């Protein structure tokens, strides 16, 4: 798992509240994000490769 940064990524909104990088509001705190696959033709075909399930 990547180290969580103190600040969120400017301009990147995240609604996935069960992700370890979700700041508890609307933002991602990962140091960087990876989105794919490169063959996607619509938003529904994309996946956040940085997602890590939040531990309870």
N, C-alpha and C positions, 0 to 999 in steps of 0.2 A: 504494500500500500504506500502511496506517495505521502510525503509530509504535507500536512495541511498548512496553508499560509495564513497569516493573521488577517489579511484583507481579501475581499472578494475580487473577482476578475471584472474590471470595468466593462460595462455594456453587455455582460453575459448574465441572463436571467435563468434561474433554475426553479422548476416547480416540483422536483423529485425529492420529497421530504425524507424518504428513507435512504438517501445517499449520504455517505460519510462526509462528503464535501459541501452539503447543503448547509447554509449558515443559519437556518432556523427562520429565515424570512423569505427572500426570493433569489438569493445569489449563490454562486459557486465559489468556494474558497480553495480549490485545487490550484497548484502552481501553473498548470496548463491543462488544456482539454484536448481530447482526440475524438473526432466525429467521423463516422464513415457509414457505409462503405463508399468507395469512390465511384461505384456504379449506380448509386441512388439517383432516381429521377424525380422524386418527390420527398417532402418532409417526412411523410409516413414511412419511408424506406430507410431513414437514417437512424443511427444508434450512437449514443454517447459511450465511447470506449473507455472513458475515465471513471465511469460509475463504479463505486464500491459500496456494497450494502452496509448501512449503518448498524453497528452492534448495539443491541438493546441494553 
